[in-house]
Amino acid sequence: MKKKEHIKRQIKDQEIEHDVEGEDCTHHEFTRVYAIQKTFNKVTFKQCNLLSCYFRNCRFIDCDFIGAIFKETNLIGSQFVNCNLKYTFWDKTIVDEAILGSCLPPEENLARDLVRSLRVNFAQIGNFQAVNKAAAIEVKLTGKHLFNAAYSKQGYYRKKYTGLARLRMCLEHAKWKVLDLLWGNGESLLRVMIWGIVTMLAFAIIFLLKYPERTFWENVGSAVSVFWGVKAQHDVSAAFAVPATILRFFLFGLFMAILIKRLSRR
């Protein structure tokens, strides 16, 4: 096995006094480096380690961070504009959640991995609003990746997913789509509530066909009462009451699961 040394140039306990443009800092390790309101334009930070650094209100424009590691670094107020953040790793780093919408890679699988790393990082620093936002983005990117793996005609996917592997991706995407429509893959309280309303309206229509002598609003009232398990104004057959009860508990279970998941992130 042929090997060569991979030594990172150490830059420790220094302050950056001026804007930086066009520099190549590949394989550098920045430790306790300090900068405020500085602009880094087209700077290469490939495979760099940024450890316990402080970059407040800085701007990173067209910078290359491929494979960089951000650990215990403070980037409060800093902006990333058109930067390459592929394969970056984030650990206990303070960064604004705006990064979720500004520098995601075009490849959905790499974007998903970046968002996943940022989601864990946001949880570490206690930014739970950003955690929920990152989780929702991660779910969407997962669905996009499964769709492309199953149906895209791009050469990358057709070469990687063939035969049974492609069939498996089709099944995975179908499962993802069903769960997304049902409850946003565990991220949408609104969809669960909408399904509750749809269920009540469906029972109201069934009652309207079953009991045409009753008015529309009487049937709606019966459907709502049966769904919520309270005594209806008119008698309803057990053939309707039992399915309504099962659906109520099912949707309530999904509702509580989402709440518990969100609270557990705090």
C-alpha positions in Angstrom: 0.0 0.0 0.0 1.5 3.3 -1.1 1.1 6.1 1.3 2.1 9.7 1.8 1.9 12.1 4.8 -1.2 14.1 5.1 -0.1 17.0 7.4 -2.3 20.0 7.9 -0.7 23.4 8.3 -1.5 24.7 11.8 -2.8 28.2 12.2 -3.5 28.9 15.9 -4.5 31.9 18.0 -4.5 34.5 15.3 -6.8 37.3 14.2 -7.6 38.0 10.6 -7.4 41.7 10.1 -8.3 42.2 6.5 -10.7 40.7 3.9 -9.3 37.6 2.2 -9.7 36.9 -1.6 -8.6 34.0 -3.7 -6.3 32.3 -1.2 -5.8 28.5 -1.1 -6.1 27.2 2.4 -6.4 23.5 1.5 -5.5 21.1 4.3 -5.1 23.8 6.9 -6.2 23.5 10.5 -7.5 26.7 12.1 -7.6 26.7 15.9 -9.0 29.6 17.8 -8.8 31.9 14.8 -10.7 35.2 15.2 -12.4 37.4 12.6 -15.2 40.0 12.7 -17.1 41.5 9.8 -14.6 40.2 7.2 -15.3 39.0 3.7 -13.8 35.8 2.4 -14.2 35.7 -1.4 -13.3 32.6 -3.5 -11.2 31.2 -0.7 -10.5 27.4 -0.7 -11.0 25.7 2.6 -10.9 22.1 1.2 -10.5 19.5 3.9 -9.8 22.1 6.6 -10.5 21.8 10.3 -12.0 24.9 11.9 -11.7 24.2 15.7 -12.9 26.6 18.3 -12.8 29.5 15.9 -14.8 32.8 16.1 -16.1 34.3 12.8 -18.8 36.9 13.7 -20.8 38.7 11.0 -18.4 37.5 8.3 -19.3 36.7 4.6 -18.1 33.7 2.8 -18.7 34.2 -0.9 -18.0 31.4 -3.5 -15.8 29.6 -1.0 -15.0 25.9 -1.3 -15.4 24.0 1.9 -15.5 20.4 0.5 -14.7 18.0 3.3 -14.2 20.7 5.9 -14.9 20.0 9.6 -16.5 22.7 11.8 -16.2 21.9 15.5 -17.1 24.1 18.4 -16.9 27.2 16.1 -18.9 30.3 16.4 -20.3 31.6 13.1 -23.0 33.8 14.5 -24.3 36.4 12.0 -22.0 35.0 9.3 -23.4 34.4 5.8 -22.5 31.7 3.2 -23.2 32.8 -0.4 -22.9 30.2 -3.2 -20.4 28.2 -1.2 -19.6 24.5 -1.8 -20.4 22.6 1.5 -20.2 19.0 0.2 -19.1 16.4 2.7 -18.7 19.0 5.5 -19.2 17.9 9.1 -20.7 20.1 11.8 -20.3 19.6 15.5 -21.4 22.1 18.2 -21.0 25.0 15.8 -23.2 28.1 16.1 -24.5 28.9 12.6 -27.7 30.6 11.4 -30.4 28.4 10.0 -30.3 30.4 6.8 -27.6 28.1 5.6 -30.3 25.5 5.0 -31.6 27.5 2.1 -28.5 29.0 0.6 -25.7 26.5 0.0 -27.3 23.0 -0.3 -25.5 20.9 -3.0 -27.5 20.2 -6.2 -27.2 16.5 -5.6 -30.1 15.6 -3.4 -28.3 12.7 -1.6 -25.4 15.0 -0.7 -27.8 17.8 0.2 -29.6 15.3 2.5 -26.4 14.3 4.2 -25.4 18.0 4.8 -28.9 18.8 6.2 -28.7 15.7 8.5 -25.3 16.9 9.8 -26.7 20.4 10.4 -29.8 19.0 12.1 -27.7 17.2 14.6 -25.6 20.3 15.1 -28.6 22.5 15.6 -29.8 20.1 18.3 -26.5 20.3 20.0 -26.6 24.1 20.3 -30.3 24.1 21.3 -31.8 25.7 18.1 -34.9 23.5 18.0 -36.7 25.6 15.4 -33.9 25.0 13.0 -33.9 21.3 14.0 -37.6 21.0 12.9 -36.9 23.0 9.7 -33.9 20.7 8.9 -35.9 17.6 9.5 -38.6 18.7 7.1 -36.0 19.5 4.4 -34.3 16.1 5.0 -37.6 14.3 4.5 -38.2 16.1 1.2 -34.7 15.4 0.0 -35.1 11.7 0.9 -38.2 11.5 -1.2 -36.5 13.3 -4.2 -33.6 10.9 -3.9 -35.8 7.8 -3.9 -37.8 9.1 -6.8 -34.6 9.7 -8.9 -33.2 6.3 -7.9 -36.4 4.6 -9.0 -37.5 6.6 -12.1 -34.8 9.1 -13.2 -33.1 8.4 -16.6 -29.9 10.1 -15.5 -26.8 8.0 -16.2 -25.7 8.1 -12.5 -28.9 6.5 -11.2 -29.3 4.0 -14.0 -25.8 2.8 -13.5 -26.0 2.5 -9.8 -29.6 1.2 -9.5 -30.3 -1.7 -11.9 -32.6 -4.8 -11.7 -33.7 -5.7 -8.2 -32.0 -2.6 -6.8 -34.1 -0.3 -8.9 -37.3 -2.3 -8.0 -36.4 -1.9 -4.3 -36.1 1.8 -4.8 -39.5 1.9 -6.5 -41.0 0.2 -3.5 -39.1 2.5 -1.1 -40.4 5.5 -2.9 -44.0 4.2 -2.9 -43.8 3.6 0.8 -42.3 7.1 1.3 -45.1 8.7 -0.8 -47.9 7.0 1.2 -46.4 8.0 4.5 -45.8 11.5 3.2 -49.4 11.9 2.2 -50.6 10.5 5.5 -48.5 12.5 7.9 -45.6 14.1 6.1 -43.3 11.2 7.1 -43.7 12.2 10.8 -43.3 15.9 10.3 -46.8 17.3 9.5 -49.4 17.9 12.2 -51.5 19.7 9.6 -51.8 16.6 7.3 -53.0 14.5 10.3 -55.7 17.1 11.1 -56.7 17.3 7.5 -57.2 13.5 7.4 -59.4 13.8 10.5 -61.6 16.3 8.7 -61.7 14.2 5.5 -62.7 11.2 7.6 -65.6 13.0 9.2 -66.7 14.3 5.8 -66.6 10.8 4.4 -68.8 9.5 7.2 -71.1 12.4 6.7 -71.5 11.5 3.0 -72.1 7.8 3.9 -74.7 8.8 6.4 -76.4 11.0 3.8 -76.7 8.0 1.5 -77.7 5.7 4.3 -80.2 8.1 6.0 -81.6 10.3 3.3 -84.5 11.3 5.5 -82.1 13.3 7.7 -80.8 16.8 6.7 -77.2 17.2 5.5 -76.2 19.0 8.8 -77.8 16.3 10.9 -75.7 13.7 9.1 -72.6 15.9 9.5 -73.3 16.2 13.2 -73.7 12.4 13.5 -70.4 11.9 11.7 -68.6 14.3 14.0 -70.2 12.7 17.1 -69.3 9.2 16.0 -65.7 10.1 15.1 -65.1 11.7 18.5 -66.9 9.0 20.4 -69.7 11.0 21.9 -73.4 10.2 21.8 -75.0 11.2 18.5 -78.4 12.9 18.2 -79.5 10.0 16.0 -78.7 6.3 16.5 -75.8 5.1 14.3 -75.1 1.5 13.5 -72.1 -0.2 15.1 -71.0 -1.0 11.6 -70.1 2.7 11.3 -69.2 3.4 14.9 -66.4 0.8 15.1 -64.5 1.9 12.0 -64.8 5.5 13.1 -63.4 4.6 16.5 -60.5 2.7 14.9 -59.7 5.6 12.6 -59.9 8.1 15.5 -57.4 6.2 17.6 -55.1 5.7 14.5 -55.0 9.4 13.7 -54.7 10.4 17.3 -51.7 8.0 17.6 -50.1 9.7 14.6 -50.8 13.1 16.1 -49.2 12.2 19.4 -46.2 10.6 17.7 -45.4 13.8 15.9 -45.8 15.9 19.1 -43.5 13.5 21.0 -40.9 13.5 18.2 -40.8 17.3 18.2 -40.7 17.6 22.0 -38.0 15.0 22.2 -35.7 17.2 20.1 -35.8 19.8 22.9 
